[in-house]
Amino acid sequence: MNKYEIIIYWSETDNAYVAEVPELAGCMADGKTYAEALGNVEIIIAEWIETAQSLGREIPSPRGKLMYA
């Protein structure tokens, strides 16, 4: 289980739930349901980390709850 913050919201434009991981640039997924979006983003997080490792890039440590203004 990952410890990165995941933000899930409904997108009228995409007609789907969108799950974003702010700490991992470009890491996001969607789904027809909230649960599907969450499940999909968990897979994408693992793939994001695997790709970063294979490219020798730094993987940010989870910071927990982020604050936005």
PDB file of N, CA, C, O and CB in Angstrom:
ATOM      1  N   MET A   1       0.851  -1.186   0.000  1.00  0.00           N
ATOM      2  CA  MET A   1       0.000   0.000   0.000  1.00  0.00           C
ATOM      3  C   MET A   1       0.889   1.239   0.000  1.00  0.00           C
ATOM      4  O   MET A   1       1.861   1.328   0.750  1.00  0.00           O
ATOM      5  CB  MET A   1      -0.964   0.004   1.228  1.00  0.00           C
ATOM      6  N   ASN A   2       0.536   2.180  -0.850  1.00  0.00           N
ATOM      7  CA  ASN A   2       1.338   3.397  -0.934  1.00  0.00           C
ATOM      8  C   ASN A   2       0.920   4.390   0.146  1.00  0.00           C
ATOM      9  O   ASN A   2      -0.144   4.258   0.752  1.00  0.00           O
ATOM     10  CB  ASN A   2       1.206   4.036  -2.325  1.00  0.00           C
ATOM     11  N   LYS A   3       1.765   5.374   0.374  1.00  0.00           N
ATOM     12  CA  LYS A   3       1.481   6.387   1.387  1.00  0.00           C
ATOM     13  C   LYS A   3       1.404   7.772   0.773  1.00  0.00           C
ATOM     14  O   LYS A   3       1.462   8.774   1.484  1.00  0.00           O
ATOM     15  CB  LYS A   3       2.541   6.362   2.478  1.00  0.00           C
ATOM     16  N   TYR A   4       1.274   7.833  -0.549  1.00  0.00           N
ATOM     17  CA  TYR A   4       1.166   9.123  -1.229  1.00  0.00           C
ATOM     18  C   TYR A   4      -0.268   9.631  -1.152  1.00  0.00           C
ATOM     19  O   TYR A   4      -1.227   8.860  -1.179  1.00  0.00           O
ATOM     20  CB  TYR A   4       1.621   9.008  -2.702  1.00  0.00           C
ATOM     21  N   GLU A   5      -0.382  10.945  -1.056  1.00  0.00           N
ATOM     22  CA  GLU A   5      -1.707  11.550  -1.059  1.00  0.00           C
ATOM     23  C   GLU A   5      -2.342  11.364  -2.427  1.00  0.00           C
ATOM     24  O   GLU A   5      -1.693  11.563  -3.454  1.00  0.00           O
ATOM     25  CB  GLU A   5      -1.633  13.049  -0.688  1.00  0.00           C
ATOM     26  N   ILE A   6      -3.617  10.981  -2.436  1.00  0.00           N
ATOM     27  CA  ILE A   6      -4.378  10.806  -3.673  1.00  0.00           C
ATOM     28  C   ILE A   6      -5.594  11.719  -3.591  1.00  0.00           C
ATOM     29  O   ILE A   6      -6.347  11.690  -2.618  1.00  0.00           O
ATOM     30  CB  ILE A   6      -4.804   9.301  -3.890  1.00  0.00           C
ATOM     31  N   ILE A   7      -5.771  12.523  -4.621  1.00  0.00           N
ATOM     32  CA  ILE A   7      -6.930  13.409  -4.699  1.00  0.00           C
ATOM     33  C   ILE A   7      -7.855  12.858  -5.769  1.00  0.00           C
ATOM     34  O   ILE A   7      -7.448  12.687  -6.918  1.00  0.00           O
ATOM     35  CB  ILE A   7      -6.512  14.893  -5.015  1.00  0.00           C
ATOM     36  N   ILE A   8      -9.099  12.578  -5.397  1.00  0.00           N
ATOM     37  CA  ILE A   8     -10.074  12.028  -6.337  1.00  0.00           C
ATOM     38  C   ILE A   8     -11.231  13.005  -6.481  1.00  0.00           C
ATOM     39  O   ILE A   8     -11.776  13.493  -5.491  1.00  0.00           O
ATOM     40  CB  ILE A   8     -10.584  10.634  -5.868  1.00  0.00           C
ATOM     41  N   TYR A   9     -11.596  13.281  -7.725  1.00  0.00           N
ATOM     42  CA  TYR A   9     -12.706  14.199  -8.002  1.00  0.00           C
ATOM     43  C   TYR A   9     -13.445  13.758  -9.256  1.00  0.00           C
ATOM     44  O   TYR A   9     -12.911  13.009 -10.074  1.00  0.00           O
ATOM     45  CB  TYR A   9     -12.196  15.651  -8.161  1.00  0.00           C
ATOM     46  N   TRP A  10     -14.681  14.232  -9.399  1.00  0.00           N
ATOM     47  CA  TRP A  10     -15.486  13.946 -10.574  1.00  0.00           C
ATOM     48  C   TRP A  10     -15.164  14.964 -11.662  1.00  0.00           C
ATOM     49  O   TRP A  10     -15.119  16.165 -11.397  1.00  0.00           O
ATOM     50  CB  TRP A  10     -16.995  13.963 -10.230  1.00  0.00           C
ATOM     51  N   SER A  11     -14.942  14.488 -12.879  1.00  0.00           N
ATOM     52  CA  SER A  11     -14.677  15.355 -14.020  1.00  0.00           C
ATOM     53  C   SER A  11     -15.846  15.263 -14.996  1.00  0.00           C
ATOM     54  O   SER A  11     -16.071  14.225 -15.618  1.00  0.00           O
ATOM     55  CB  SER A  11     -13.342  14.970 -14.717  1.00  0.00           C
ATOM     56  N   GLU A  12     -16.584  16.362 -15.120  1.00  0.00           N
ATOM     57  CA  GLU A  12     -17.689  16.412 -16.082  1.00  0.00           C
ATOM     58  C   GLU A  12     -17.152  16.251 -17.499  1.00  0.00           C
ATOM     59  O   GLU A  12     -17.770  15.584 -18.328  1.00  0.00           O
ATOM     60  CB  GLU A  12     -18.475  17.741 -15.951  1.00  0.00           C
ATOM     61  N   THR A  13     -16.008  16.858 -17.775  1.00  0.00           N
ATOM     62  CA  THR A  13     -15.411  16.807 -19.107  1.00  0.00           C
ATOM     63  C   THR A  13     -15.111  15.373 -19.516  1.00  0.00           C
ATOM     64  O   THR A  13     -15.390  14.975 -20.647  1.00  0.00           O
ATOM     65  CB  THR A  13     -14.133  17.644 -19.153  1.00  0.00           C
ATOM     66  N   ASP A  14     -14.546  14.601 -18.601  1.00  0.00           N
ATOM     67  CA  ASP A  14     -14.168  13.216 -18.893  1.00  0.00           C
ATOM     68  C   ASP A  14     -15.284  12.225 -18.584  1.00  0.00           C
ATOM     69  O   ASP A  14     -15.209  11.057 -18.965  1.00  0.00           O
ATOM     70  CB  ASP A  14     -12.933  12.844 -18.107  1.00  0.00           C
ATOM     71  N   ASN A  15     -16.320  12.697 -17.892  1.00  0.00           N
ATOM     72  CA  ASN A  15     -17.412  11.841 -17.454  1.00  0.00           C
ATOM     73  C   ASN A  15     -16.866  10.643 -16.669  1.00  0.00           C
ATOM     74  O   ASN A  15     -17.264   9.498 -16.886  1.00  0.00           O
ATOM     75  CB  ASN A  15     -18.243  11.363 -18.664  1.00  0.00           C
ATOM     76  N   ALA A  16     -15.945  10.945 -15.754  1.00  0.00           N
ATOM     77  CA  ALA A  16     -15.286   9.906 -14.959  1.00  0.00           C
ATOM     78  C   ALA A  16     -14.702  10.526 -13.696  1.00  0.00           C
ATOM     79  O   ALA A  16     -14.536  11.742 -13.599  1.00  0.00           O
ATOM     80  CB  ALA A  16     -14.175   9.195 -15.783  1.00  0.00           C
ATOM     81  N   TYR A  17     -14.394   9.662 -12.731  1.00  0.00           N
ATOM     82  CA  TYR A  17     -13.647  10.090 -11.564  1.00  0.00           C
ATOM     83  C   TYR A  17     -12.171  10.135 -11.948  1.00  0.00           C
ATOM     84  O   TYR A  17     -11.678   9.253 -12.652  1.00  0.00           O
ATOM     85  CB  TYR A  17     -13.895   9.139 -10.344  1.00  0.00           C
ATOM     86  N   VAL A  18     -11.482  11.153 -11.487  1.00  0.00           N
ATOM     87  CA  VAL A  18     -10.056  11.309 -11.773  1.00  0.00           C
ATOM     88  C   VAL A  18      -9.310  11.252 -10.443  1.00  0.00           C
ATOM     89  O   VAL A  18      -9.697  11.904  -9.473  1.00  0.00           O
ATOM     90  CB  VAL A  18      -9.762  12.658 -12.539  1.00  0.00           C
ATOM     91  N   ALA A  19      -8.239  10.468 -10.410  1.00  0.00           N
ATOM     92  CA  ALA A  19      -7.399  10.339  -9.221  1.00  0.00           C
ATOM     93  C   ALA A  19      -6.011  10.868  -9.563  1.00  0.00           C
ATOM     94  O   ALA A  19      -5.364  10.377 -10.489  1.00  0.00           O
ATOM     95  CB  ALA A  19      -7.331   8.850  -8.723  1.00  0.00           C
ATOM     96  N   GLU A  20      -5.556  11.871  -8.812  1.00  0.00           N
ATOM     97  CA  GLU A  20      -4.245  12.475  -9.036  1.00  0.00           C
ATOM     98  C   GLU A  20      -3.348  12.249  -7.824  1.00  0.00           C
ATOM     99  O   GLU A  20      -3.818  12.201  -6.687  1.00  0.00           O
ATOM    100  CB  GLU A  20      -4.383  13.984  -9.331  1.00  0.00           C
ATOM    101  N   VAL A  21      -2.049  12.112  -8.085  1.00  0.00           N
ATOM    102  CA  VAL A  21      -1.046  11.953  -7.032  1.00  0.00           C
ATOM    103  C   VAL A  21      -0.101  13.149  -7.146  1.00  0.00           C
ATOM    104  O   VAL A  21       0.858  13.101  -7.916  1.00  0.00           O
ATOM    105  CB  VAL A  21      -0.263  10.569  -7.160  1.00  0.00           C
ATOM    106  N   PRO A  22      -0.356  14.225  -6.389  1.00  0.00           N
ATOM    107  CA  PRO A  22       0.409  15.462  -6.547  1.00  0.00           C
ATOM    108  C   PRO A  22       1.919  15.319  -6.367  1.00  0.00           C
ATOM    109  O   PRO A  22       2.683  16.065  -6.979  1.00  0.00           O
ATOM    110  CB  PRO A  22      -0.090  16.462  -5.582  1.00  0.00           C
ATOM    111  N   GLU A  23       2.354  14.387  -5.550  1.00  0.00           N
ATOM    112  CA  GLU A  23       3.787  14.244  -5.274  1.00  0.00           C
ATOM    113  C   GLU A  23       4.552  13.530  -6.390  1.00  0.00           C
ATOM    114  O   GLU A  23       5.782  13.572  -6.425  1.00  0.00           O
ATOM    115  CB  GLU A  23       3.980  13.495  -3.980  1.00  0.00           C
ATOM    116  N   LEU A  24       3.834  12.877  -7.297  1.00  0.00           N
ATOM    117  CA  LEU A  24       4.463  12.159  -8.404  1.00  0.00           C
ATOM    118  C   LEU A  24       4.008  12.816  -9.706  1.00  0.00           C
ATOM    119  O   LEU A  24       2.888  12.594 -10.166  1.00  0.00           O
ATOM    120  CB  LEU A  24       4.098  10.625  -8.380  1.00  0.00           C
ATOM    121  N   ALA A  25       4.874  13.613 -10.280  1.00  0.00           N
ATOM    122  CA  ALA A  25       4.528  14.418 -11.454  1.00  0.00           C
ATOM    123  C   ALA A  25       3.883  13.586 -12.563  1.00  0.00           C
ATOM    124  O   ALA A  25       4.448  12.598 -13.031  1.00  0.00           O
ATOM    125  CB  ALA A  25       5.770  15.107 -11.992  1.00  0.00           C
ATOM    126  N   GLY A  26       2.689  14.010 -12.968  1.00  0.00           N
ATOM    127  CA  GLY A  26       1.989  13.365 -14.065  1.00  0.00           C
ATOM    128  C   GLY A  26       1.302  12.061 -13.710  1.00  0.00           C
ATOM    129  O   GLY A  26       0.750  11.395 -14.586  1.00  0.00           O
ATOM    130  N   CYS A  27       1.326  11.687 -12.446  1.00  0.00           N
ATOM    131  CA  CYS A  27       0.744  10.422 -12.011  1.00  0.00           C
ATOM    132  C   CYS A  27      -0.746  10.607 -11.740  1.00  0.00           C
ATOM    133  O   CYS A  27      -1.143  11.262 -10.776  1.00  0.00           O
ATOM    134  CB  CYS A  27       1.465   9.888 -10.749  1.00  0.00           C
ATOM    135  N   MET A  28      -1.564  10.013 -12.618  1.00  0.00           N
ATOM    136  CA  MET A  28      -3.011  10.112 -12.454  1.00  0.00           C
ATOM    137  C   MET A  28      -3.691   8.981 -13.209  1.00  0.00           C
ATOM    138  O   MET A  28      -3.106   8.364 -14.099  1.00  0.00           O
ATOM    139  CB  MET A  28      -3.530  11.481 -12.946  1.00  0.00           C
ATOM    140  N   ALA A  29      -4.940   8.723 -12.835  1.00  0.00           N
ATOM    141  CA  ALA A  29      -5.738   7.685 -13.483  1.00  0.00           C
ATOM    142  C   ALA A  29      -7.201   8.090 -13.380  1.00  0.00           C
ATOM    143  O   ALA A  29      -7.544   9.044 -12.681  1.00  0.00           O
ATOM    144  CB  ALA A  29      -5.491   6.276 -12.832  1.00  0.00           C
ATOM    145  N   ASP A  30      -8.055   7.364 -14.078  1.00  0.00           N
ATOM    146  CA  ASP A  30      -9.486   7.648 -13.980  1.00  0.00           C
ATOM    147  C   ASP A  30     -10.247   6.341 -13.874  1.00  0.00           C
ATOM    148  O   ASP A  30      -9.676   5.255 -13.967  1.00  0.00           O
ATOM    149  CB  ASP A  30      -9.979   8.472 -15.198  1.00  0.00           C
ATOM    150  N   GLY A  31     -11.559   6.474 -13.677  1.00  0.00           N
ATOM    151  CA  GLY A  31     -12.423   5.308 -13.593  1.00  0.00           C
ATOM    152  C   GLY A  31     -13.874   5.718 -13.617  1.00  0.00           C
ATOM    153  O   GLY A  31     -14.207   6.870 -13.337  1.00  0.00           O
ATOM    154  N   LYS A  32     -14.747   4.773 -13.952  1.00  0.00           N
ATOM    155  CA  LYS A  32     -16.183   5.051 -14.008  1.00  0.00           C
ATOM    156  C   LYS A  32     -16.771   5.256 -12.613  1.00  0.00           C
ATOM    157  O   LYS A  32     -17.784   5.935 -12.445  1.00  0.00           O
ATOM    158  CB  LYS A  32     -16.914   3.911 -14.717  1.00  0.00           C
ATOM    159  N   THR A  33     -16.108   4.652 -11.604  1.00  0.00           N
ATOM    160  CA  THR A  33     -16.542   4.806 -10.222  1.00  0.00           C
ATOM    161  C   THR A  33     -15.367   5.300  -9.384  1.00  0.00           C
ATOM    162  O   THR A  33     -14.213   5.239  -9.807  1.00  0.00           O
ATOM    163  CB  THR A  33     -17.101   3.470  -9.659  1.00  0.00           C
ATOM    164  N   TYR A  34     -15.683   5.786  -8.196  1.00  0.00           N
ATOM    165  CA  TYR A  34     -14.649   6.239  -7.256  1.00  0.00           C
ATOM    166  C   TYR A  34     -13.671   5.098  -6.968  1.00  0.00           C
ATOM    167  O   TYR A  34     -12.453   5.277  -7.004  1.00  0.00           O
ATOM    168  CB  TYR A  34     -15.293   6.750  -5.931  1.00  0.00           C
ATOM    169  N   ALA A  35     -14.237   3.916  -6.682  1.00  0.00           N
ATOM    170  CA  ALA A  35     -13.409   2.753  -6.352  1.00  0.00           C
ATOM    171  C   ALA A  35     -12.533   2.337  -7.527  1.00  0.00           C
ATOM    172  O   ALA A  35     -11.378   1.957  -7.334  1.00  0.00           O
ATOM    173  CB  ALA A  35     -14.288   1.582  -5.922  1.00  0.00           C
ATOM    174  N   GLU A  36     -13.070   2.406  -8.740  1.00  0.00           N
ATOM    175  CA  GLU A  36     -12.287   2.045  -9.924  1.00  0.00           C
ATOM    176  C   GLU A  36     -11.131   3.024 -10.126  1.00  0.00           C
ATOM    177  O   GLU A  36     -10.016   2.610 -10.445  1.00  0.00           O
ATOM    178  CB  GLU A  36     -13.186   2.017 -11.178  1.00  0.00           C
ATOM    179  N   ALA A  37     -11.391   4.315  -9.942  1.00  0.00           N
ATOM    180  CA  ALA A  37     -10.335   5.322 -10.074  1.00  0.00           C
ATOM    181  C   ALA A  37      -9.234   5.075  -9.041  1.00  0.00           C
ATOM    182  O   ALA A  37      -8.049   5.177  -9.358  1.00  0.00           O
ATOM    183  CB  ALA A  37     -10.919   6.747  -9.909  1.00  0.00           C
ATOM    184  N   LEU A  38      -9.622   4.754  -7.817  1.00  0.00           N
ATOM    185  CA  LEU A  38      -8.646   4.479  -6.758  1.00  0.00           C
ATOM    186  C   LEU A  38      -7.819   3.241  -7.092  1.00  0.00           C
ATOM    187  O   LEU A  38      -6.596   3.256  -6.949  1.00  0.00           O
ATOM    188  CB  LEU A  38      -9.356   4.292  -5.404  1.00  0.00           C
ATOM    189  N   GLY A  39      -8.468   2.184  -7.529  1.00  0.00           N
ATOM    190  CA  GLY A  39      -7.755   0.971  -7.902  1.00  0.00           C
ATOM    191  C   GLY A  39      -6.795   1.205  -9.057  1.00  0.00           C
ATOM    192  O   GLY A  39      -5.668   0.709  -9.049  1.00  0.00           O
ATOM    193  N   ASN A  40      -7.247   1.964 -10.050  1.00  0.00           N
ATOM    194  CA  ASN A  40      -6.398   2.259 -11.213  1.00  0.00           C
ATOM    195  C   ASN A  40      -5.186   3.097 -10.824  1.00  0.00           C
ATOM    196  O   ASN A  40      -4.083   2.859 -11.318  1.00  0.00           O
ATOM    197  CB  ASN A  40      -7.206   2.987 -12.289  1.00  0.00           C
ATOM    198  N   VAL A  41      -5.381   4.074  -9.945  1.00  0.00           N
ATOM    199  CA  VAL A  41      -4.247   4.930  -9.581  1.00  0.00           C
ATOM    200  C   VAL A  41      -3.233   4.162  -8.726  1.00  0.00           C
ATOM    201  O   VAL A  41      -2.041   4.469  -8.773  1.00  0.00           O
ATOM    202  CB  VAL A  41      -4.740   6.180  -8.823  1.00  0.00           C
ATOM    203  N   GLU A  42      -3.671   3.192  -7.963  1.00  0.00           N
ATOM    204  CA  GLU A  42      -2.733   2.360  -7.204  1.00  0.00           C
ATOM    205  C   GLU A  42      -1.801   1.621  -8.171  1.00  0.00           C
ATOM    206  O   GLU A  42      -0.603   1.509  -7.913  1.00  0.00           O
ATOM    207  CB  GLU A  42      -3.499   1.347  -6.297  1.00  0.00           C
ATOM    208  N   ILE A  43      -2.342   1.123  -9.267  1.00  0.00           N
ATOM    209  CA  ILE A  43      -1.529   0.447 -10.285  1.00  0.00           C
ATOM    210  C   ILE A  43      -0.566   1.434 -10.925  1.00  0.00           C
ATOM    211  O   ILE A  43       0.608   1.119 -11.122  1.00  0.00           O
ATOM    212  CB  ILE A  43      -2.426  -0.202 -11.364  1.00  0.00           C
ATOM    213  N   ILE A  44      -1.055   2.626 -11.250  1.00  0.00           N
ATOM    214  CA  ILE A  44      -0.236   3.641 -11.908  1.00  0.00           C
ATOM    215  C   ILE A  44       0.890   4.115 -10.986  1.00  0.00           C
ATOM    216  O   ILE A  44       1.997   4.377 -11.455  1.00  0.00           O
ATOM    217  CB  ILE A  44      -1.105   4.832 -12.342  1.00  0.00           C
ATOM    218  N   ILE A  45       0.622   4.229  -9.687  1.00  0.00           N
ATOM    219  CA  ILE A  45       1.680   4.614  -8.735  1.00  0.00           C
ATOM    220  C   ILE A  45       2.814   3.592  -8.793  1.00  0.00           C
ATOM    221  O   ILE A  45       3.984   3.968  -8.869  1.00  0.00           O
ATOM    222  CB  ILE A  45       1.114   4.721  -7.279  1.00  0.00           C
ATOM    223  N   ALA A  46       2.480   2.316  -8.758  1.00  0.00           N
ATOM    224  CA  ALA A  46       3.501   1.263  -8.811  1.00  0.00           C
ATOM    225  C   ALA A  46       4.280   1.343 -10.121  1.00  0.00           C
ATOM    226  O   ALA A  46       5.503   1.197 -10.127  1.00  0.00           O
ATOM    227  CB  ALA A  46       2.853  -0.134  -8.660  1.00  0.00           C
ATOM    228  N   GLU A  47       3.584   1.574 -11.221  1.00  0.00           N
ATOM    229  CA  GLU A  47       4.254   1.686 -12.518  1.00  0.00           C
ATOM    230  C   GLU A  47       5.119   2.938 -12.588  1.00  0.00           C
ATOM    231  O   GLU A  47       6.204   2.909 -13.168  1.00  0.00           O
ATOM    232  CB  GLU A  47       3.224   1.698 -13.649  1.00  0.00           C
ATOM    233  N   TRP A  48       4.650   4.037 -12.004  1.00  0.00           N
ATOM    234  CA  TRP A  48       5.419   5.282 -11.983  1.00  0.00           C
ATOM    235  C   TRP A  48       6.739   5.048 -11.255  1.00  0.00           C
ATOM    236  O   TRP A  48       7.804   5.425 -11.745  1.00  0.00           O
ATOM    237  CB  TRP A  48       4.610   6.427 -11.301  1.00  0.00           C
ATOM    238  N   ILE A  49       6.660   4.423 -10.083  1.00  0.00           N
ATOM    239  CA  ILE A  49       7.858   4.168  -9.278  1.00  0.00           C
ATOM    240  C   ILE A  49       8.798   3.208 -10.008  1.00  0.00           C
ATOM    241  O   ILE A  49      10.009   3.424 -10.029  1.00  0.00           O
ATOM    242  CB  ILE A  49       7.470   3.592  -7.895  1.00  0.00           C
ATOM    243  N   GLU A  50       8.253   2.161 -10.600  1.00  0.00           N
ATOM    244  CA  GLU A  50       9.068   1.195 -11.347  1.00  0.00           C
ATOM    245  C   GLU A  50       9.804   1.881 -12.509  1.00  0.00           C
ATOM    246  O   GLU A  50      10.987   1.626 -12.735  1.00  0.00           O
ATOM    247  CB  GLU A  50       8.180   0.044 -11.882  1.00  0.00           C
ATOM    248  N   THR A  51       9.105   2.739 -13.234  1.00  0.00           N
ATOM    249  CA  THR A  51       9.719   3.455 -14.357  1.00  0.00           C
ATOM    250  C   THR A  51      10.813   4.400 -13.867  1.00  0.00           C
ATOM    251  O   THR A  51      11.895   4.457 -14.452  1.00  0.00           O
ATOM    252  CB  THR A  51       8.655   4.241 -15.141  1.00  0.00           C
ATOM    253  N   ALA A  52      10.532   5.142 -12.794  1.00  0.00           N
ATOM    254  CA  ALA A  52      11.529   6.066 -12.245  1.00  0.00           C
ATOM    255  C   ALA A  52      12.781   5.305 -11.807  1.00  0.00           C
ATOM    256  O   ALA A  52      13.898   5.760 -12.050  1.00  0.00           O
ATOM    257  CB  ALA A  52      10.939   6.857 -11.055  1.00  0.00           C
ATOM    258  N   GLN A  53      12.603   4.167 -11.173  1.00  0.00           N
ATOM    259  CA  GLN A  53      13.746   3.354 -10.734  1.00  0.00           C
ATOM    260  C   GLN A  53      14.559   2.875 -11.931  1.00  0.00           C
ATOM    261  O   GLN A  53      15.789   2.917 -11.900  1.00  0.00           O
ATOM    262  CB  GLN A  53      13.267   2.146  -9.904  1.00  0.00           C
ATOM    263  N   SER A  54      13.885   2.421 -12.982  1.00  0.00           N
ATOM    264  CA  SER A  54      14.599   1.901 -14.159  1.00  0.00           C
ATOM    265  C   SER A  54      15.368   3.005 -14.881  1.00  0.00           C
ATOM    266  O   SER A  54      16.364   2.733 -15.552  1.00  0.00           O
ATOM    267  CB  SER A  54      13.613   1.236 -15.129  1.00  0.00           C
ATOM    268  N   LEU A  55      14.909   4.249 -14.745  1.00  0.00           N
ATOM    269  CA  LEU A  55      15.586   5.377 -15.372  1.00  0.00           C
ATOM    270  C   LEU A  55      16.603   6.032 -14.437  1.00  0.00           C
ATOM    271  O   LEU A  55      17.284   6.980 -14.829  1.00  0.00           O
ATOM    272  CB  LEU A  55      14.567   6.403 -15.822  1.00  0.00           C
ATOM    273  N   GLY A  56      16.710   5.532 -13.207  1.00  0.00           N
ATOM    274  CA  GLY A  56      17.655   6.076 -12.239  1.00  0.00           C
ATOM    275  C   GLY A  56      17.228   7.426 -11.685  1.00  0.00           C
ATOM    276  O   GLY A  56      18.067   8.208 -11.238  1.00  0.00           O
ATOM    277  N   ARG A  57      15.944   7.701 -11.711  1.00  0.00           N
ATOM    278  CA  ARG A  57      15.439   8.974 -11.200  1.00  0.00           C
ATOM    279  C   ARG A  57      15.065   8.869  -9.732  1.00  0.00           C
ATOM    280  O   ARG A  57      14.749   7.794  -9.223  1.00  0.00           O
ATOM    281  CB  ARG A  57      14.235   9.435 -12.012  1.00  0.00           C
ATOM    282  N   GLU A  58      15.110   9.999  -9.078  1.00  0.00           N
ATOM    283  CA  GLU A  58      14.765  10.054  -7.659  1.00  0.00           C
ATOM    284  C   GLU A  58      13.268   9.851  -7.473  1.00  0.00           C
ATOM    285  O   GLU A  58      12.453  10.368  -8.238  1.00  0.00           O
ATOM    286  CB  GLU A  58      15.206  11.395  -7.043  1.00  0.00           C
ATOM    287  N   ILE A  59      12.928   9.096  -6.452  1.00  0.00           N
ATOM    288  CA  ILE A  59      11.528   8.864  -6.110  1.00  0.00           C
ATOM    289  C   ILE A  59      11.229   9.651  -4.848  1.00  0.00           C
ATOM    290  O   ILE A  59      11.836   9.406  -3.805  1.00  0.00           O
ATOM    291  CB  ILE A  59      11.223   7.336  -5.917  1.00  0.00           C
ATOM    292  N   PRO A  60      10.293  10.602  -4.929  1.00  0.00           N
ATOM    293  CA  PRO A  60       9.987  11.417  -3.758  1.00  0.00           C
ATOM    294  C   PRO A  60       9.444  10.565  -2.604  1.00  0.00           C
ATOM    295  O   PRO A  60       8.690   9.617  -2.820  1.00  0.00           O
ATOM    296  CB  PRO A  60       8.978  12.505  -4.126  1.00  0.00           C
ATOM    297  N   SER A  61       9.832  10.914  -1.399  1.00  0.00           N
ATOM    298  CA  SER A  61       9.272  10.257  -0.221  1.00  0.00           C
ATOM    299  C   SER A  61       7.882  10.819   0.025  1.00  0.00           C
ATOM    300  O   SER A  61       7.667  12.020  -0.141  1.00  0.00           O
ATOM    301  CB  SER A  61      10.186  10.455   1.030  1.00  0.00           C
ATOM    302  N   PRO A  62       6.927   9.966   0.421  1.00  0.00           N
ATOM    303  CA  PRO A  62       5.590  10.471   0.732  1.00  0.00           C
ATOM    304  C   PRO A  62       5.659  11.485   1.873  1.00  0.00           C
ATOM    305  O   PRO A  62       6.339  11.257   2.874  1.00  0.00           O
ATOM    306  CB  PRO A  62       4.640   9.308   1.101  1.00  0.00           C
ATOM    307  N   ARG A  63       4.963  12.586   1.720  1.00  0.00           N
ATOM    308  CA  ARG A  63       4.962  13.635   2.746  1.00  0.00           C
ATOM    309  C   ARG A  63       3.674  13.638   3.563  1.00  0.00           C
ATOM    310  O   ARG A  63       3.554  14.414   4.510  1.00  0.00           O
ATOM    311  CB  ARG A  63       5.161  14.999   2.100  1.00  0.00           C
ATOM    312  N   GLY A  64       2.733  12.807   3.225  1.00  0.00           N
ATOM    313  CA  GLY A  64       1.461  12.806   3.936  1.00  0.00           C
ATOM    314  C   GLY A  64       0.543  13.883   3.395  1.00  0.00           C
ATOM    315  O   GLY A  64       0.653  14.285   2.236  1.00  0.00           O
ATOM    316  N   LYS A  65      -0.342  14.338   4.223  1.00  0.00           N
ATOM    317  CA  LYS A  65      -1.335  15.319   3.788  1.00  0.00           C
ATOM    318  C   LYS A  65      -0.656  16.614   3.349  1.00  0.00           C
ATOM    319  O   LYS A  65       0.126  17.215   4.086  1.00  0.00           O
ATOM    320  CB  LYS A  65      -2.344  15.602   4.915  1.00  0.00           C
ATOM    321  N   LEU A  66      -0.981  17.020   2.130  1.00  0.00           N
ATOM    322  CA  LEU A  66      -0.434  18.270   1.593  1.00  0.00           C
ATOM    323  C   LEU A  66      -1.427  19.394   1.846  1.00  0.00           C
ATOM    324  O   LEU A  66      -2.630  19.158   1.956  1.00  0.00           O
ATOM    325  CB  LEU A  66      -0.122  18.142   0.069  1.00  0.00           C
ATOM    326  N   MET A  67      -0.930  20.591   1.936  1.00  0.00           N
ATOM    327  CA  MET A  67      -1.790  21.764   2.176  1.00  0.00           C
ATOM    328  C   MET A  67      -1.794  22.643   0.946  1.00  0.00           C
ATOM    329  O   MET A  67      -0.740  22.964   0.398  1.00  0.00           O
ATOM    330  CB  MET A  67      -1.312  22.574   3.416  1.00  0.00           C
ATOM    331  N   TYR A  68      -2.960  23.024   0.520  1.00  0.00           N
ATOM    332  CA  TYR A  68      -3.114  23.921  -0.625  1.00  0.00           C
ATOM    333  C   TYR A  68      -3.919  25.138  -0.200  1.00  0.00           C
ATOM    334  O   TYR A  68      -4.804  25.045   0.650  1.00  0.00           O
ATOM    335  CB  TYR A  68      -3.798  23.198  -1.816  1.00  0.00           C
ATOM    336  N   ALA A  69      -3.605  26.271  -0.797  1.00  0.00           N
ATOM    337  CA  ALA A  69      -4.352  27.491  -0.502  1.00  0.00           C
ATOM    338  C   ALA A  69      -5.461  27.665  -1.484  1.00  0.00           C
ATOM    339  O   ALA A  69      -6.209  28.639  -1.405  1.00  0.00           O
ATOM    340  CB  ALA A  69      -3.450  28.709  -0.517  1.00  0.00           C
TER     341      ALA A  69
END
